[in-house]
Structures are given as C-alpha cells and as structure tokens.
C-alpha cells in the first residue's frame, strides 16, 4: 500500500468522514496524480464515501474512501485482488486502478481506492433473458472464487449470520423496553435455527461477492456488471443468488428456474443450499437493523433511516422476526 501523509492511526469517530470536504477530495485526487478538473459528485454510499471525480485530460474515475476500522489493510487488498482476478477472466466487474504500483493509498488519514467509472443502468430482471445472463455471470464469479479461499476476509459463520448483530441490538438502546425480552427470545430462536440449517446443509465455502443484490449491479449492453465487492467473503454460493427471487411461490420458482438456466452453464449448486434461503434472509434482517443501530452516530444514517428512531418501527421489526422464525419450519419453496 502506498502511503502519503503522516496519519497512521484511524480513529473510530462518531463522524468518521467529517474532514472529507470537497477540497479534501480534490487534494486527494491531486496527490494521486489524477489531474482532477474540479468536478465531483457524491455517489450513493453509506458505509464508505464514494465520489465521481472528473479529470482534465482523461475519463472520470470513482474514488472510494474507506470507513476507518471497518476493514484491515489486508482485507481491503484481498478485495482488490479478487476484483482484479475476476477482471482478468473477463468477468464484468469494477476493479480498482493500479496507481504507482498500488491499489490502496493512505492520504491525510484516509484510505482510498480508485476505480474506473463504469456506465450502466438499473437492472430490469423481468426483461427476456436477463435472469439467465445474471445466473451465468454469477456462476463464472463462483468458478473463480472456488480456486482458493480468502485468508483475511470474513467467513459466513455463526457470528456473521446474526450472533454479533443480536448482541449489538440488545446493547444499542434502540429496542423499546417492552420489546427487549421478546427480541431476546426470538433472536435466540432464530440463531438456533439458522445454525441448525447450516449444519444440515454443510455448504461448500468459497470466495463470493457477499452482498449481491440489485443495488450492486449495473446493466450494460452485454449484461450485468457487478460493483462494490466491499462485503466479499468466504461463504456458500446461495448467498449471491437468493436475493434475486421475490413474489409469490410460483413467481419465485419461475425466477429461480431462469437464474439456474444460466448458472448451470458454468457451475453447479448443491441442492441442499436451497434450505439456506430463509435462514439467510433472517440473518440479513438481523444484520441490517444492527448495522443501522451501530452506525447511528454517523450523521448520514439518521438522515437516511429516520424511521429507525421510532418505537413503532422496532415493534414491527420484532413482529417480522417472529414471522420469519415460523418460515424456517417450512421446506424450501424453490425445491
């Protein structure tokens, strides 16, 4: 990692990006030799800060400022290497640019990655052939991901699928007093059932995207382009697939069939992984709420999620967890 500036310690401050002013973004771009033309546009991102930056004599780039203390340098560099490995196989992803022999740079207390600006539109998966293309692309990602495992990135374990999230929520102060005991009970029940499902399925763990949903896909003329590998991890293949089916049981089965039609051209999915869909949905429900609670001191979060400060939201949330717990008793709907 190239280093510029004197700051080597990253404080986990309530407002970690308070010093990231427009001038600071421009100064960082200049320090990296990007020759910025003064134009910048903040892109949608809560966990990190991401900007489109114009350049005087070259196409614009995307600059990603990593949240302090979330990932180690080694974890970020593994993310970058995975993206570059996928790009080398001509899989449509957004890899980091290598500047001065490095992909991760430290400037004025911030860790920064620079990426090529990729054009694309929001995906329309109901378009003819779209889900098949998506399935084919994800199978190719998994074929590369299966070559080895991450050494430093997280693995999808009991702690990651909800144990830590449950603890965060219980200690956050967000849960109303009259819901605390009920949340503790349903949280414990969910974790037990998620754990049992994973033990029963015993899925293979490979390098995966980790947070694969419509918001992390751009659609181009040739099909999907995957962006934001910030949550890449070791985990089961189904984690990158289950969020693309929704609606009634019949609709989900049709959508799944289309995805698998493409996926089967380059990969295989163990049938037992289907029983992980609802447990993974439960884990996401726990982790998303805990993420908001944990980041609440970041000024961007109350603005983006104002309902998280309301008692009625948490009452509804615990009710949703109870319903999800009941779904874990049902056989896989896509089987």
N, C-alpha and C positions, 0 to 999 in steps of 0.2 A: 504493500500500500504506500503510495506516495504521501508525504506529509509536508504541509506548509503551515506556518504559524506556530505559536508556542503552546497552545492548549492541548493537553494530552488526557485530561480527565473530563468526562461528560456528566454534568450534574443532571439528576433526575428531577428537574424543577417542575413546579405546577404548570408553568407556561414555557415548555421547552424550546419553543420557536420564537420567543419574544424578541430576540435580537435579529431575527431573519427579516429585515426590512427590504424593500425593493432595491435600495442602494447596496445592501449586503449581497443580494442575489447577483447583481451586476458585477460587483467586485469579485465575487467568487468565479463568475464566468470569465472575467478578465484574467484572474490568476491561473485559470486552467488553459489559457491561450485560445479561448473560443471566439474572440473578437466580436463581442455582442454589439448589436446596433441600438440597444436601449429599449427594445420592445420585450415585454414579458407578460405572461398570462398564467395565473394560478389555475392549475387543473384540480379536478375533484379528488381529494385525498384527505383522510382524517388522521391516519396513523403516522404518516410521514408528511412532508410538504413537497409538492411537485409543481414545477413551472415549465411552461413552454418559453424558450428564450430564442429570440431572433438573432441572426448573425449577419454581419455586413457583407461578406463575400461567400457565404455558404448556406445550405439549408438550415432551418431552425433545429434545435435539439431540445430534449427533455432533461431537465436537471432534477434529480431526486435527492432531497436532504433527509437523511435517516434519523428517526427519533432516537434520542440518546438512551443508552442502556437497554434497548429492546433486544437487539442482536449484538453479538460479539463481532469483531472484525472477521474472524474465521468463518462465522456463519454467513455473513454477507458475501464474502468471497466465494463460498460454496454455491450460493445462489447465482452469482455471476458466472461461475464456471459451468454450472448446469445450463444456464441460458445459452452460453456460447457453444456448448456441446450440442444442444438441440439445433442451433442455427447452422452449425457445421453439417448437420444431416439434412439441411434444407427444410426443417420443420418451421412453420411460421410462428416465430416468437419475436419479442422485442429485446434483443441482447444489449448489454452495456457496451459503450465505446471504450476502446483501449487508448488512453491518452498518456503519453510519457511512459509507456510500458505498464500502466496500472489501470484498473477499473474502479478502484475505490480510493478516494482522496480525502484528506483531512485539511480543512481550511478554516481558520478563525473559529475553531471549536466545533465545527460541523463536519460530519462525514457525508460525502457527496458521491453520487454516481451519475454518469451522463449517458443518455440513451438517444438513439436516432428517433426522430419523430415519425411515427407510423400512421399513415392515413387509413381510415376505415369508418364504418357506420355501425350503429347498434344492430346486433343480430336479429333476424326475423326467422326463428327456427321453424315456423309453420310453412315457410317457403319450400317448394318442392326440392327434395334432395338435401336440404340444409342440415338436418339431424344426421343423415348418413355421412356428410362431409365432416361434421363435428366428431362423430364417432371414429372415423378413420384417422383424423388428426390426433385425437387423444390416444388411440392405440399406438400410433407412431411415437408419441411422447413417452408412453409407458415402455415401449420396446427399448428406448434409450435409457429410461430410468431404471430398468431392470438389470443393466450391466453391472452396477455396483450400488452401494448404499452411501448415504451421506454420513460423514464422520462427525460433523459438528452440528448440523441442523437437528431440529427436534424430531422425535418419532411419535406417532399417534399411539399413545399409551393411556392407561387409566387416568394419569394426571392431566393429560392433554384433552381427553374426551369428556372432562367435566369435574374431576375431583378438585382441581385448583379453582375452577370457576365457582363451584359451590362454596368454597371457603371464602373467596373474595366477596361474594354476595352476602354471606352471613355476617361478615365483618364491615361491610360498606356503610351501614346505616340507612340504605335506601329502602329496605323492606319495612313496611309499617309494622308496628309492634304486634298487632293482632294477626299478622300473616307469618311471623317468624317461625313459629313451631310447625305450621303446616308446610312451609317451604322446606324446613329441615327434614321433615318426614318424606315428602315427595322427592326431594333431591337425593336422599339416601336410597330410596327405592329405584329411582332412575339409574343411579350409578351401579347398583347391584345388577340390574337387568342389562345394562349396556355391557358390563363386564362379562356376564354370562353369555351374551350374544357373541362377543369377540372370542371367548374361549371355545364356543361351539363351532364357529366358522373357521377359526385358526387361519386367517387370510395371509397370503404372502405379503411381505412389506417391501416396497420398492421406492425409489425416488418419484414423487408425484408433485403436481402443481400445488395441491393442498387447499386452495381456495378458489376452485374453478366454478364460476357462475357467470351469468350473462354480463355482469358489470366488468368482468375481466376479459372480455372478448371484443375484438373489433372485427367487423366483417368486411372482407375485401373481395375483389372480383373472383379470386381463386378459392375463397372460402374463409374460414376463421383464422384469426391471428391472436395468439394468447399473449396477454400482457400481465405485468405485475406478478412476478414469482416471489414476492416478499414473504409468502407463507409456505414456500415449498418445504417438504418434509419427507421422512420415510413413513409410508402408510399403505393401506390397501388401495387397489385400483378403483374400487367402487366410490371412494371419496371424491374422485374427479368426475364422476358420472351422475350421481344421484340427484343433484340439484337441477338437472335439465328435464325432469319429468314433473308434471303437475296436473291438477284437474281431477276428473272422475277416474275410477279404476280403469274403465275402458280407454279413456284418453291416455292415461299413463302407460298402459300396455302398448298402445299404438306407438306412442312416442319412443318407448324403450325399444320396441322392435326396430324402428327406424335407426336409432343410435347403434344398436347391435349389428345391424346390417352393414354399417360402415366399419364398426370396431372389429368385427370378425375377419376383415380383410388383412389386418396386420397384427391382431392379438387375440387372446382368449381371456375370458373372465370366468373364474371359478363360480359354479352355480351357488355355492354356499355364501358368497359375498352378498347375494341379494337380501339375506336376512339381516344385513347390517344397515340397510337404508333407514329404517325408522330409528334404530339406536343412534345413528349418525345425525339424524335430524334432531333428536333430543339433545345430543351433545352440542350441536350448533345453537340451540335455544339457550342452553346454559351459558355457553361461552360468549355469545353476543351480548347478553344482558350484563355479564360480568365485565366485559370489555368497556361498555359504556360507563358502568359504575367506577371502574378503575381509572378511567381517563377523564372523569368529570371535572377535574381542576384545570384541564386544558380548555381555554375559552372557546375553542371550536366545537366542543361537544355539547354544552348547554344550548348553543345556537342551533345545532343540527338535530338534537334529540330532546326538545323541550318537554315532551310528554314523560320522559324518564324521571322527572321531578314530581310527578303526580301520584298520589296514593292509588287512584283507580287504575292506573297502568299496572302497578305491581299486583293488585288484586286480580286483574285479568290475566296477568302473566302466570301467576301460580295456578290459576284455573287451566290455562293452556298446558302447563306442565302435567297436571293431573290427567288431562285428556290424552296427552302424548304417552304417558305411562300406560294407559289402557291399550293403546295401539300396539305396544310392544308385545302384547299377548297374541296378536293376530299373525297368521302366516304371511310371508311376503306376497304382496299384491301383484308383483310382476312375474312371479314364478309360473 
